Amino acid sequence: MTSKCEFCGKEVKRKGSKFCSRKCYADSKQNIKQCVVCGKSFAEPPSSEKVCCSPSCGKEHRQQLQLTGAYDKANQKWLAEKEKYFADHKGDKHPNAKYWKIKSPTGKTYETVNLKDFIRQNIELFDGSTVRQAFDGIVKIKASQQGKRKRPVKSYKGWTLIDWKN
């Protein structure tokens, strides 16, 4: 009596064996999945969440999901969480906020915990500069005081840096 290979169905020539070859034995140990786009079989560990056999099928699958609206709720949730995070971390609560003490050209001293936020709220004090220009100017003064610039600067349009803390 001849038996059939458990993997491919061919005749098994060795007595007591369930597979016709080592290849069929090895393939039987693989976790085989079916591609949801093209139907092709592919080997992937059981713990993997892959459902497509190739990057091109994966792209096609994501496009299909996008058209069905599968990502809509996730996108809405992500945007809501992003807005909440930035609302909760504005001004002094920003993760990168540091203490700054600066002196204006008129001699008035300002203390703030978030320099960029201070400049944004008081841009009229910075004589036609953009927020980025004013911020970079003050940061260059700090780098000069730390000895990190080849050509040090002491002021930006009359503004000077008195103190800072990280």
Secondary structure, DSSP 4 states (H G I P E B T S, - for coil): --EE-TTT-PEE-STT-S-SSHHHHHHHHS-EEE-TTT--EEE--TT-----SSHHHHHHHHHHHHHHTTTHHHHHHHHHHHHHHHHHT-GGGSTT--EEEEE-TTS-EEEES-HHHHHHHTGGGGTT--HHHHHHHHHHHHHHHTT--SS--S-BTTBEEEEEE-
